Amino acid sequence: MTCPACGSERLFFTDYNAGTVRPPWQSEQEPAGQNRITVARAPDGIPSLRVELHKGDVFTGGDGSTANRAEVYARHAVPGNTRPENWPDPVGSIRWYGLSVFVPNEFVFATQSAHWLLCTQWKGYRGGSPALGLEIKLNRFELVSSNGTVRRSLGTIVKGQRTYFVVGARWSPNLDGWVTVLRDGKEVLAPTQQRTMKLVNGAVDPSYLKQGIYRSSAWVNPSLLFLGPTTIGLTKASVAEYLLI
């Protein structure tokens, strides 16, 4: 499904037919010496971001922190200390995100609820855990927020097929923020008021988009996911190819 009239409303689009990660993503975060992020056709034939992660894979951040992650990101202001209102997705903005996740048949789910795996994050520049995140929890997709204390089930994961999501959000650190989610064209989370951004030291923490695999270090088995294409737009219609209606 295409949206010929929504070009001006589309802010970001990953066309993996070009075979490159950058562009459209700004940067990658993956374990040193490993090639965990590539572009490849998923088993369903769709060019996707192929991300894998193994136990012991460590990415070291500029601040010396380490994590079991392989991710890409975009919508990040340069320089990072840009005022929050000048980031691509500032307070009060409404954004729609079309994305998909293909979980292959060989993916091994965690057996303990303490184990977490984020495949999409709306990450704060200064904050630790994301203001919003799409997580694989046991055999379910969940939307998590407020440091993981608020969880909303988005349904059971079906291996071997692509799951399409449309996420709409109004970005705000106050309760005038909201979020809604469609899965495979059906609403699984009605528009719900909540804080969609964080405050750090009393100031708004601007957010940006990350995709890939970021998981707790307790995972033993390798993880492999195929993500995207991913679209960001000003309206639901601008990510219409993900609505499946």
Residue pairs with C-beta under 8 A, 6 or more apart in sequence:
1 240
1 241
1 243
1 244
2 240
2 241
3 10
3 237
3 238
3 239
3 240
3 241
5 237
6 233
6 235
6 237
6 238
6 240
9 233
9 234
9 235
9 237
9 238
10 231
10 232
10 233
10 234
10 238
10 239
11 88
11 95
11 232
11 233
11 234
12 24
12 74
12 75
12 209
12 230
12 231
12 232
13 24
13 229
13 230
13 231
13 232
14 24
14 25
14 49
14 228
14 229
14 230
14 231
15 24
15 229
16 39
16 47
16 48
16 49
16 228
16 229
17 47
19 39
19 47
20 39
21 28
21 37
21 38
21 39
21 49
21 72
22 28
22 72
24 74
25 72
25 73
25 74
26 72
26 73
26 74
26 76
27 72
27 73
27 76
28 37
28 70
28 71
28 72
29 59
29 61
29 69
29 70
29 71
29 72
29 73
29 212
30 36
30 37
30 57
30 59
30 69
30 70
30 71
31 53
31 57
31 58
31 59
31 70
32 58
32 59
32 60
34 57
34 70
36 51
36 52
36 53
36 57
36 70
37 49
37 50
37 51
37 70
37 71
37 72
37 212
38 49
38 50
39 47
39 48
39 49
39 50
40 47
40 48
40 50
40 226
41 47
41 48
42 48
42 50
42 102
42 104
42 162
42 226
43 102
43 104
43 160
43 226
44 102
44 161
44 162
46 102
46 162
46 226
46 229
47 229
48 100
48 102
48 226
48 227
48 228
48 229
49 72
49 211
49 212
49 226
49 227
49 228
50 224
50 225
50 226
51 70
51 71
51 211
51 212
51 213
51 224
51 225
51 226
51 227
52 70
52 213
52 222
52 223
52 224
52 225
53 68
53 69
53 70
53 213
53 215
53 219
53 222
53 223
54 222
55 68
55 217
55 219
55 220
55 221
55 222
57 68
57 69
57 70
58 66
58 67
58 68
59 66
59 67
59 68
59 69
59 70
60 66
61 67
67 214
67 217
68 214
68 215
68 216
68 217
68 219
69 212
69 213
69 214
69 215
70 212
70 213
70 214
71 121
71 210
71 211
71 212
71 213
71 214
72 210
72 211
72 212
73 123
73 208
73 209
73 210
73 211
74 208
74 209
75 87
75 88
75 89
75 208
75 209
75 232
76 87
76 88
76 125
76 208
77 86
77 87
77 88
77 125
77 206
77 208
80 125
82 206
84 90
84 91
84 203
84 204
84 205
84 206
85 91
87 125
87 206
87 207
87 208
88 208
89 95
89 171
89 206
89 207
89 208
90 171
90 206
91 171
91 172
91 173
91 197
91 204
92 170
92 171
92 172
93 170
93 171
94 168
94 169
94 170
94 171
94 234
95 168
95 169
95 171
95 232
95 233
95 234
96 166
96 167
96 168
96 169
96 232
96 233
96 234
96 235
96 236
96 238
96 239
97 165
97 166
97 167
97 168
97 169
97 209
97 230
97 231
97 232
97 239
98 164
98 165
98 166
98 230
98 231
98 232
98 233
98 239
98 240
98 241
98 242
98 243
99 120
99 134
99 164
99 165
99 167
99 211
99 227
99 228
99 230
99 231
99 242
100 162
100 163
100 164
100 165
100 227
100 228
100 229
100 230
100 242
101 119
101 120
101 134
101 141
101 162
101 163
101 165
101 225
101 226
101 227
102 161
102 162
102 163
102 225
102 226
102 227
103 136
103 157
103 158
103 159
103 160
103 163
103 225
104 159
104 160
104 224
104 225
104 226
105 159
105 160
106 224
107 159
107 223
107 224
107 225
108 221
108 223
109 136
109 138
109 139
109 157
110 116
110 117
110 136
110 137
110 138
110 219
111 138
112 218
113 137
113 138
114 216
114 218
115 215
115 216
115 218
115 219
116 135
116 136
116 137
116 148
116 215
116 216
117 135
117 136
117 137
117 213
117 214
117 215
117 216
117 219
117 223
118 130
118 133
118 134
118 135
118 136
118 144
118 213
118 214
118 215
119 134
119 135
119 136
119 211
119 212
119 213
119 225
119 227
120 133
120 134
120 209
120 210
120 211
120 227
121 130
121 132
121 133
121 134
121 209
121 210
121 211
121 214
122 130
122 131
122 132
122 133
122 169
122 196
122 207
122 208
122 209
122 210
123 130
123 131
123 207
123 208
123 209
123 210
124 130
124 131
124 197
124 198
124 200
124 205
124 206
124 207
125 205
125 206
125 207
125 208
126 200
126 205
127 198
127 200
127 205
128 147
129 147
129 148
130 144
130 145
130 207
130 210
131 145
131 195
131 196
131 197
131 198
131 205
131 207
132 143
132 144
132 145
132 167
132 169
132 179
132 196
132 207
133 143
133 144
133 145
134 141
134 142
134 143
134 144
134 154
134 165
134 167
135 141
135 142
135 143
135 144
136 142
136 157
137 151
139 156
139 157
140 153
140 154
140 155
140 156
140 157
141 153
141 154
141 155
141 157
141 163
141 165
141 183
142 151
142 152
142 153
142 154
143 151
143 152
143 154
143 167
143 179
143 181
143 189
144 150
144 151
144 152
145 179
145 194
145 195
145 196
146 194
146 195
150 194
152 181
152 189
152 192
154 165
154 181
154 183
154 188
154 189
155 183
155 188
157 163
162 226
163 183
163 184
164 183
164 184
164 185
164 242
164 244
165 181
165 182
165 183
165 242
166 181
166 182
166 236
166 239
166 242
166 243
167 179
167 180
167 181
168 178
168 179
168 180
168 181
168 191
168 236
169 177
169 178
169 179
169 180
169 196
170 176
170 177
170 178
170 179
170 196
171 177
171 196
171 197
171 207
172 195
172 196
172 197
173 195
173 196
173 197
173 198
173 199
173 204
173 205
174 195
175 193
175 194
175 195
176 193
177 193
177 194
177 195
177 196
177 197
178 191
178 192
178 193
178 194
178 196
179 189
179 191
179 192
179 194
179 196
180 187
180 189
180 190
180 191
180 192
181 187
181 188
181 189
182 188
182 242
182 243
184 244
185 243
185 244
185 245
197 204
197 205
197 206
197 207
198 204
198 205
199 205
209 230
209 232
211 227
211 228
211 230
212 225
212 227
213 223
213 225
215 223
231 238
231 239
231 241
231 242
232 239
233 239
236 243
